[in-house]
Amino acid sequence: MSVNRIVRLSFLLPALALLGGCGGGSAVPSQVAATAPTLSDAPIMPGANHYGNDSFIITAQLYGNDASIYQRKGYTLTHKGTLNKDVSAPQGTATTPNDYLFLTNTGHSNVLVYKIKKGSIPQYPSNTLDDYGELPDNVSATADRNLVAVSNYSTTTGGPGSVSVYLNRQSEPARVLTYGNDTIQGQGIAIDHQGNCFWSFQDPNTNSGSIVEFAGCNMPGTVIVSGLKQAEGVALDQSGDLYYVDQAYGVYQCTKTASCVLFAANGPSGYGFGLPNNLNFDQKDKALWLSDASGYFWAIVLQGNPHCKSNDKGKGSGLCVYQYQSVDGNPYGIAPSPGG
């Protein structure tokens, strides 16, 4: 079990009422690990309209009880504000193409839904998805918001993790998906264009993680990836290729949901990730944003992006990887807006 997992488990279950803020207050520097490209290498893309004043990166700080909003211009980010009113132990976050933001509010057993309007940062949610008796830690939504899937780490009493499914913009789950008989711990969640749910979880009984597919976001689930040392977030690109985090090693890339390979590794021999956990796509630019509970977050610009000039410092991957220091503490979730 990773250090990240031990801390997170001990934090979530015993005393959610005693949550306290632990966020930092430093400005975002242009610093990266020695093996990764510097921020000054990042391409700036004028003319890309989704990088205007209404483009943001959102990170969620579990221990800081807040979500940070960074305004984006290319790969230059400026901290613009913080969501913290009635926010308790947030983790997963997701966005839609029309700027709806979903934030798992673990300490209150619900999911907060915000509308990010051009030029303004909302302070209060426009809607709330109830998730009574659960500890929601990740969320995914379709572009029209008619299907939302929420990963539950466990129940509030320590029962097994599950997936709460919300239909037609309702605030109560239409059904709850489970898998197996062990007291598994829910992690990442993603929905593909066909309306299938992909859920990662950790099984303390076997000390390993898996990813299951729920066809049509209905039971039963089918295992598509197993044997992970520490399962974390999952995401799908526009082609339906699966990406996932095994925190012990880094980020994996699959062809559809098979033939998965490590393509962005942790540590000094890789790109410098410390405790990678969640990830989401900037679909328009083929960039994968990764949160890192060691106090950073990352942009992984994929092969085939015309704005990436393969400044990977000799690693041969063709990736451009940029590191940012979190303003408000250790990020456990991340999403670009507009998203989807």
MARFI-717595 format. One line per field, with one value per residue: x negated, y, z of N, C-alpha, C in turn; residue in three letters; chain. Coordinates in steps of 0.05 Angstrom, whole numbers. Example, Ala and Ser with C-alpha at 12.3 -4.5 7.8 and 13.67 -1.06 7.14 Angstrom:
<rs>
n.east = c(-264:-257)
n.north = c(-114:-45)
n.up = c(156:142)
ca.east = c(-246:-273)
ca.north = c(-90:-21)
ca.up = c(156:143)
c.east = c(-264:-258)
c.north = c(-66:1)
c.up = c(156:157)
r = c(ala:ser)
c = c(A:A)
</rs>
This chain:
<rs>
n.east = c(-17:-12:-45:-13:37:44:45:90:132:133:147:198:239:246:260:292:315:276:243:188:156:98:70:20:-11:-42:-64:-53:-108:-157:-181:-211:-222:-289:-293:-252:-223:-232:-186:-189:-199:-150:-101:-66:-2:25:88:115:178:199:164:172:195:233:216:195:157:173:160:166:160:153:138:137:188:211:218:176:173:144:128:118:69:46:-5:-15:3:46:62:128:170:207:248:283:326:369:342:314:262:250:240:241:253:289:305:349:362:391:375:392:376:358:350:325:349:326:327:379:411:431:436:414:439:419:427:384:377:359:305:316:313:348:377:412:446:487:519:530:509:535:505:515:488:442:372:353:304:288:308:346:375:422:424:473:492:529:516:482:428:405:350:345:305:311:364:391:386:345:355:356:330:363:403:441:495:522:579:607:599:615:616:610:582:595:582:537:473:436:380:358:342:307:282:274:239:260:236:215:259:292:328:345:357:399:429:411:385:323:286:239:209:183:163:158:153:125:84:79:98:153:187:252:303:367:417:459:463:485:494:470:400:341:275:221:170:120:82:56:11:23:81:108:131:172:181:209:193:213:215:229:189:160:132:94:75:25:3:-46:-80:-67:-36:7:20:69:89:150:181:141:75:40:-9:-64:-74:-88:-130:-141:-184:-257:-279:-239:-190:-187:-142:-112:-69:-26:44:99:129:146:171:153:189:189:137:106:80:61:79:51:58:19:4:-40:-46:-44:-22:-11:-21:-14:-32:-10:-36:-34:-10:-11:-34:-71:-139:-170:-204:-229:-275:-309:-284:-257:-202:-171:-138:-115:-125:-101:-111:-76:-74:-29:15:49:40:36:54:110:144:159:178:188:221:257:282:290)
n.north = c(-24:44:104:148:124:103:149:175:139:136:188:196:162:162:214:257:304:334:359:396:454:450:476:505:570:591:623:602:573:574:521:457:386:360:325:338:382:453:504:548:527:513:513:570:584:625:645:598:587:564:575:624:679:651:601:549:515:468:448:401:401:356:358:412:429:455:480:499:551:562:608:601:608:584:543:572:589:624:636:646:643:611:557:547:550:514:469:407:364:354:315:284:314:341:367:397:410:458:485:467:448:393:371:327:324:301:301:316:279:286:314:372:419:466:526:553:616:660:700:701:673:623:623:592:529:511:468:405:339:287:239:201:170:153:159:199:201:211:232:231:256:259:300:325:322:286:237:218:193:170:155:119:118:88:67:112:85:50:9:-28:3:35:52:108:123:174:199:237:289:287:294:252:186:140:87:41:15:-44:-87:-153:-186:-167:-116:-68:-8:48:85:115:141:138:156:131:148:116:110:75:55:62:38:44:9:-7:-66:-83:-134:-165:-132:-105:-72:-60:-49:-43:-52:-27:-42:2:30:-4:-61:-129:-118:-122:-144:-109:-92:-114:-129:-82:-43:2:27:85:144:144:155:172:181:218:179:134:108:82:111:106:112:80:86:71:69:103:135:99:78:55:14:24:-13:-48:-79:-47:0:28:95:145:155:152:189:202:175:178:224:253:250:247:229:211:217:231:243:280:296:350:354:381:395:350:341:316:324:319:306:310:286:300:354:379:391:369:377:335:332:302:256:274:322:384:427:410:402:359:363:327:317:276:227:199:193:230:264:325:349:384:416:441:478:470:519:518:473:400:370:328:319:338:379:405:464:493:425:354)
n.up = c(0:-18:8:-1:-4:48:80:58:67:124:134:111:133:193:217:189:201:224:189:165:135:94:56:14:0:-40:-101:-169:-196:-250:-252:-259:-255:-260:-303:-337:-387:-385:-363:-395:-443:-462:-513:-537:-559:-596:-624:-618:-600:-555:-515:-494:-452:-425:-413:-370:-319:-270:-205:-151:-81:-33:23:31:28:-17:-85:-138:-186:-247:-295:-365:-415:-472:-449:-404:-340:-295:-229:-210:-174:-119:-101:-44:-9:30:14:24:33:-24:-84:-139:-203:-259:-325:-374:-445:-447:-402:-350:-285:-246:-180:-134:-69:-19:38:50:26:-27:-95:-122:-169:-214:-254:-297:-317:-371:-355:-300:-235:-203:-137:-110:-118:-174:-172:-137:-130:-96:-53:-12:46:23:3:-42:-93:-144:-210:-271:-331:-385:-445:-450:-399:-383:-366:-311:-275:-213:-175:-115:-60:-13:32:82:129:122:86:22:-38:-94:-153:-166:-207:-245:-279:-333:-312:-259:-187:-153:-147:-200:-200:-168:-178:-166:-152:-146:-83:-45:1:-33:-56:-86:-143:-199:-251:-314:-373:-436:-507:-521:-477:-438:-374:-341:-289:-238:-184:-118:-85:-21:1:-36:-46:-94:-156:-202:-266:-287:-336:-343:-383:-416:-370:-332:-289:-302:-283:-323:-320:-347:-341:-298:-237:-221:-183:-151:-162:-194:-224:-285:-356:-420:-488:-549:-587:-560:-533:-475:-417:-358:-288:-253:-192:-173:-216:-260:-317:-360:-427:-471:-527:-550:-503:-491:-496:-463:-445:-407:-414:-394:-345:-273:-227:-223:-267:-303:-318:-272:-239:-174:-136:-173:-189:-210:-274:-334:-399:-443:-494:-544:-554:-549:-501:-438:-373:-309:-241:-181:-120:-92:-92:-140:-209:-276:-347:-401:-464:-521:-570:-639:-633:-662:-638:-603:-597:-588:-541:-503:-476:-494:-484:-521:-529:-554:-527:-496:-433:-379:-316:-259:-199:-146:-121:-76:-45:-41:-100:-115:-156:-224:-279:-345:-369:-421:-423:-437)
ca.east = c(0:-29:-42:10:61:47:54:117:151:135:160:226:259:253:271:295:323:253:225:175:141:69:60:-2:-4:-62:-56:-60:-134:-164:-202:-204:-243:-312:-290:-230:-228:-225:-161:-194:-198:-123:-91:-43:13:45:106:131:198:205:144:178:199:252:204:185:150:184:149:180:142:166:133:141:217:216:210:163:180:122:134:98:62:27:-12:-20:26:47:82:149:189:210:274:280:350:382:326:302:246:255:220:244:267:293:318:363:355:404:364:402:355:367:329:334:347:325:335:408:425:445:420:422:439:416:427:363:384:336:296:323:309:371:371:431:455:514:534:516:517:534:492:517:476:418:349:347:276:283:333:345:401:424:424:500:496:551:505:460:420:389:336:345:282:324:386:382:381:323:364:342:334:384:407:468:501:544:590:625:594:628:598:608:573:615:573:510:459:417:365:346:350:287:287:256:238:264:215:222:283:293:350:338:377:421:443:401:370:298:281:215:211:161:173:139:149:105:64:76:119:164:205:274:321:396:430:483:463:502:480:446:375:321:248:206:142:117:54:43:0:39:99:116:150:175:192:211:190:235:216:237:166:160:108:98:52:16:-13:-73:-96:-62:-12:8:36:79:103:177:178:123:47:33:-38:-73:-85:-99:-138:-147:-211:-279:-284:-217:-184:-188:-118:-116:-46:-5:69:121:122:168:162:161:194:183:108:92:63:71:72:47:54:-2:8:-65:-45:-47:-6:-27:-9:-28:-23:-14:-47:-15:-1:-30:-46:-92:-163:-186:-226:-227:-302:-322:-271:-248:-173:-157:-120:-123:-114:-106:-104:-68:-71:-3:17:66:35:31:78:120:161:153:194:188:248:278:273:307)
ca.north = c(0:67:124:164:109:101:176:181:121:145:214:197:146:165:239:277:330:349:366:423:463:448:486:524:596:601:628:581:580:561:502:429:367:362:309:347:407:476:516:567:512:507:529:587:579:645:637:575:602:552:584:652:686:633:574:546:489:466:426:396:395:340:367:440:434:475:475:522:558:575:617:589:619:564:528:590:589:645:630:666:642:587:549:535:553:489:448:390:341:348:298:283:336:337:389:392:430:484:496:457:435:374:368:309:337:276:305:320:258:296:325:400:425:495:536:573:635:675:723:701:648:619:617:572:511:514:443:386:311:274:213:195:146:146:178:202:211:217:237:234:264:263:328:336:319:267:213:225:170:179:133:121:104:69:79:127:67:33:-12:-29:24:31:74:119:132:195:201:259:312:283:298:227:165:121:60:39:-7:-56:-108:-173:-188:-156:-88:-53:21:60:105:131:135:151:147:134:160:97:109:54:65:48:43:31:5:-21:-87:-88:-163:-176:-111:-99:-57:-69:-32:-58:-38:-32:-36:19:38:-23:-86:-134:-107:-140:-135:-105:-89:-124:-131:-56:-41:22:39:112:155:134:174:163:202:219:154:112:95:84:119:103:116:62:106:60:69:127:136:79:84:30:15:19:-20:-70:-73:-23:3:51:114:168:142:167:190:214:161:184:252:266:249:237:213:217:204:233:254:287:306:373:339:396:398:325:344:301:338:299:316:296:292:310:383:389:380:365:375:316:338:276:254:282:350:401:448:398:399:336:371:308:313:251:203:185:188:250:279:349:346:409:414:465:475:477:542:513:447:376:364:301:318:359:379:430:475:473:397:336)
ca.up = c(0:-20:29:-8:3:77:90:48:81:152:134:102:147:221:228:167:213:235:167:167:111:95:31:13:-10:-58:-128:-188:-208:-275:-245:-265:-247:-277:-327:-353:-400:-369:-371:-416:-469:-470:-536:-533:-583:-602:-645:-610:-586:-529:-496:-488:-425:-413:-411:-343:-307:-243:-188:-125:-59:-13:50:33:26:-37:-113:-149:-214:-261:-322:-382:-442:-479:-425:-383:-322:-274:-209:-211:-152:-104:-92:-17:7:34:2:44:23:-53:-97:-167:-217:-288:-337:-399:-465:-441:-377:-324:-269:-226:-160:-112:-43:-3:66:52:11:-51:-116:-128:-197:-218:-281:-300:-338:-381:-340:-272:-220:-185:-109:-100:-139:-185:-167:-121:-134:-70:-53:17:57:7:2:-71:-97:-172:-225:-300:-342:-414:-453:-445:-370:-379:-353:-293:-259:-190:-161:-86:-48:5:46:105:151:115:68:-4:-58:-114:-172:-166:-234:-246:-306:-340:-295:-233:-165:-138:-165:-211:-193:-157:-189:-149:-165:-129:-55:-27:9:-51:-53:-112:-151:-222:-266:-340:-391:-464:-524:-524:-452:-420:-351:-335:-260:-226:-155:-104:-68:1:6:-54:-48:-122:-167:-228:-280:-298:-354:-340:-408:-412:-341:-318:-280:-286:-293:-335:-316:-372:-333:-270:-228:-215:-156:-138:-182:-189:-243:-312:-375:-447:-508:-568:-603:-543:-521:-446:-403:-329:-271:-232:-178:-168:-240:-277:-334:-380:-451:-483:-553:-540:-475:-490:-503:-447:-440:-392:-433:-380:-320:-249:-216:-238:-293:-321:-321:-246:-223:-147:-128:-193:-181:-228:-300:-352:-425:-459:-518:-568:-559:-545:-477:-415:-348:-288:-214:-167:-91:-79:-92:-167:-230:-301:-374:-418:-491:-533:-597:-660:-629:-678:-621:-586:-614:-577:-523:-481:-465:-502:-475:-545:-529:-570:-510:-482:-406:-364:-288:-245:-170:-137:-103:-52:-31:-57:-117:-118:-180:-243:-304:-361:-376:-428:-423:-451)
c.east = c(-18:-25:-18:36:65:57:83:138:155:150:190:246:265:268:273:303:300:234:213:160:112:56:37:7:-24:-51:-65:-87:-137:-186:-192:-227:-265:-309:-267:-236:-219:-199:-165:-195:-170:-113:-67:-28:34:63:123:153:205:183:148:182:219:242:189:174:159:170:164:160:157:163:137:170:224:209:199:170:156:131:111:94:40:21:-23:5:23:69:102:168:191:239:271:305:366:368:311:288:252:233:223:259:268:308:331:355:368:398:380:379:367:344:339:328:348:335:364:424:442:426:431:419:439:419:406:370:359:330:303:319:333:362:389:440:483:532:517:527:513:522:491:503:451:396:341:319:269:309:327:373:400:427:451:508:520:542:480:454:400:376:337:322:291:350:375:376:359:331:350:349:354:384:436:473:525:553:607:624:609:607:595:599:596:608:545:497:438:402:353:356:330:294:268:259:239:244:225:248:283:316:341:361:401:437:436:384:345:289:256:219:187:174:152:134:127:82:58:101:128:180:227:290:350:410:456:486:484:485:488:422:357:293:234:176:140:87:40:33:16:56:107:135:150:187:192:207:213:237:224:213:165:132:114:72:49:-4:-42:-91:-92:-36:-14:27:44:88:131:175:159:95:37:3:-43:-85:-95:-104:-143:-177:-232:-285:-261:-214:-182:-163:-124:-94:-23:21:91:113:148:156:171:165:186:154:92:72:77:61:73:43:34:-2:-18:-67:-47:-24:-20:-10:-26:-16:-30:-26:-26:-4:-21:-44:-68:-115:-182:-209:-226:-255:-313:-308:-259:-218:-159:-138:-132:-110:-122:-95:-97:-66:-44:-4:29:61:32:56:84:138:154:171:190:217:244:266:292:297)
c.north = c(25:86:141:150:107:127:181:164:130:171:213:184:156:191:260:304:347:358:393:429:460:459:505:551:607:606:605:588:566:541:474:412:368:347:318:374:430:489:536:553:508:525:545:587:601:636:613:586:590:558:613:656:668:605:572:518:489:443:425:387:382:352:397:448:456:465:501:525:573:583:609:605:601:546:546:593:612:638:653:665:614:582:536:537:526:466:433:365:335:332:299:307:330:361:380:414:457:493:490:442:418:370:350:322:315:279:309:300:268:305:352:405:456:501:558:591:651:699:723:673:644:613:595:554:518:490:425:358:297:246:202:169:137:167:181:214:215:219:239:240:266:293:341:334:301:241:222:199:179:155:139:105:82:81:95:110:46:9:-9:-4:16:54:82:131:151:198:226:282:311:286:273:205:147:92:62:13:-18:-78:-127:-171:-176:-127:-71:-23:34:82:121:123:151:139:151:144:142:95:86:67:48:57:29:30:-10:-42:-92:-117:-175:-156:-106:-84:-68:-46:-50:-40:-47:-23:-21:29:22:-47:-108:-120:-129:-129:-132:-100:-99:-124:-104:-56:-21:36:67:120:141:156:161:186:201:194:130:97:102:93:116:107:92:78:97:65:94:123:115:87:57:36:6:12:-44:-61:-48:-23:28:71:140:159:162:172:202:201:166:214:267:265:236:218:219:203:207:248:259:299:334:362:354:397:373:327:330:315:318:313:298:305:299:340:395:380:383:367:356:320:315:278:261:310:368:422:436:391:378:345:353:301:285:225:187:181:207:267:305:347:370:406:441:459:486:501:535:487:425:369:334:298:341:356:406:438:496:445:380:328)
c.up = c(0:4:24:1:33:89:83:63:110:154:129:121:176:228:207:178:222:214:171:142:115:70:34:1:-30:-86:-146:-201:-235:-270:-251:-255:-268:-303:-345:-365:-382:-380:-394:-443:-479:-493:-528:-560:-587:-625:-639:-591:-559:-509:-490:-459:-410:-411:-384:-339:-278:-229:-162:-104:-36:15:53:33:6:-65:-124:-178:-225:-288:-340:-408:-452:-456:-403:-366:-302:-255:-207:-187:-140:-97:-64:0:7:20:24:32:-6:-64:-128:-179:-247:-299:-363:-419:-460:-413:-352:-311:-248:-206:-138:-85:-22:25:71:37:-11:-72:-123:-158:-200:-248:-282:-324:-346:-364:-310:-260:-201:-157:-98:-123:-149:-180:-150:-127:-106:-72:-24:24:42:10:-27:-75:-126:-187:-255:-310:-372:-420:-447:-416:-364:-367:-337:-277:-237:-177:-131:-75:-29:15:70:130:145:97:41:-21:-79:-134:-171:-194:-233:-275:-309:-321:-268:-211:-147:-157:-175:-204:-182:-167:-169:-164:-143:-100:-35:-20:-7:-47:-81:-118:-174:-236:-293:-356:-419:-481:-528:-498:-434:-398:-347:-307:-251:-196:-144:-86:-45:7:-11:-57:-78:-133:-194:-240:-292:-316:-347:-366:-403:-384:-325:-309:-300:-298:-303:-331:-343:-366:-304:-263:-224:-187:-139:-159:-174:-212:-270:-330:-402:-467:-529:-585:-586:-532:-491:-436:-373:-314:-253:-216:-173:-192:-257:-293:-356:-403:-463:-511:-548:-510:-471:-497:-489:-441:-424:-412:-420:-352:-298:-246:-234:-265:-313:-323:-294:-230:-195:-138:-148:-185:-201:-254:-317:-377:-431:-487:-543:-575:-554:-522:-454:-390:-325:-261:-199:-138:-77:-82:-119:-185:-256:-326:-391:-446:-509:-561:-617:-656:-643:-662:-603:-604:-602:-560:-498:-470:-470:-494:-498:-547:-548:-554:-502:-454:-390:-335:-277:-215:-162:-118:-76:-38:-51:-74:-118:-142:-198:-268:-319:-367:-398:-430:-441:-478)
r = c(met:ser:val:asn:arg:ile:val:arg:leu:ser:phe:leu:leu:pro:ala:leu:ala:leu:leu:gly:gly:cys:gly:gly:gly:ser:ala:val:pro:ser:gln:val:ala:ala:thr:ala:pro:thr:leu:ser:asp:ala:pro:ile:met:pro:gly:ala:asn:his:tyr:gly:asn:asp:ser:phe:ile:ile:thr:ala:gln:leu:tyr:gly:asn:asp:ala:ser:ile:tyr:gln:arg:lys:gly:tyr:thr:leu:thr:his:lys:gly:thr:leu:asn:lys:asp:val:ser:ala:pro:gln:gly:thr:ala:thr:thr:pro:asn:asp:tyr:leu:phe:leu:thr:asn:thr:gly:his:ser:asn:val:leu:val:tyr:lys:ile:lys:lys:gly:ser:ile:pro:gln:tyr:pro:ser:asn:thr:leu:asp:asp:tyr:gly:glu:leu:pro:asp:asn:val:ser:ala:thr:ala:asp:arg:asn:leu:val:ala:val:ser:asn:tyr:ser:thr:thr:thr:gly:gly:pro:gly:ser:val:ser:val:tyr:leu:asn:arg:gln:ser:glu:pro:ala:arg:val:leu:thr:tyr:gly:asn:asp:thr:ile:gln:gly:gln:gly:ile:ala:ile:asp:his:gln:gly:asn:cys:phe:trp:ser:phe:gln:asp:pro:asn:thr:asn:ser:gly:ser:ile:val:glu:phe:ala:gly:cys:asn:met:pro:gly:thr:val:ile:val:ser:gly:leu:lys:gln:ala:glu:gly:val:ala:leu:asp:gln:ser:gly:asp:leu:tyr:tyr:val:asp:gln:ala:tyr:gly:val:tyr:gln:cys:thr:lys:thr:ala:ser:cys:val:leu:phe:ala:ala:asn:gly:pro:ser:gly:tyr:gly:phe:gly:leu:pro:asn:asn:leu:asn:phe:asp:gln:lys:asp:lys:ala:leu:trp:leu:ser:asp:ala:ser:gly:tyr:phe:trp:ala:ile:val:leu:gln:gly:asn:pro:his:cys:lys:ser:asn:asp:lys:gly:lys:gly:ser:gly:leu:cys:val:tyr:gln:tyr:gln:ser:val:asp:gly:asn:pro:tyr:gly:ile:ala:pro:ser:pro:gly:gly)
c = c(A:A:A:A:A:A:A:A:A:A:A:A:A:A:A:A:A:A:A:A:A:A:A:A:A:A:A:A:A:A:A:A:A:A:A:A:A:A:A:A:A:A:A:A:A:A:A:A:A:A:A:A:A:A:A:A:A:A:A:A:A:A:A:A:A:A:A:A:A:A:A:A:A:A:A:A:A:A:A:A:A:A:A:A:A:A:A:A:A:A:A:A:A:A:A:A:A:A:A:A:A:A:A:A:A:A:A:A:A:A:A:A:A:A:A:A:A:A:A:A:A:A:A:A:A:A:A:A:A:A:A:A:A:A:A:A:A:A:A:A:A:A:A:A:A:A:A:A:A:A:A:A:A:A:A:A:A:A:A:A:A:A:A:A:A:A:A:A:A:A:A:A:A:A:A:A:A:A:A:A:A:A:A:A:A:A:A:A:A:A:A:A:A:A:A:A:A:A:A:A:A:A:A:A:A:A:A:A:A:A:A:A:A:A:A:A:A:A:A:A:A:A:A:A:A:A:A:A:A:A:A:A:A:A:A:A:A:A:A:A:A:A:A:A:A:A:A:A:A:A:A:A:A:A:A:A:A:A:A:A:A:A:A:A:A:A:A:A:A:A:A:A:A:A:A:A:A:A:A:A:A:A:A:A:A:A:A:A:A:A:A:A:A:A:A:A:A:A:A:A:A:A:A:A:A:A:A:A:A:A:A:A:A:A:A:A:A:A:A:A:A:A:A:A:A:A:A:A:A:A:A:A:A:A:A:A:A:A:A:A)
</rs>
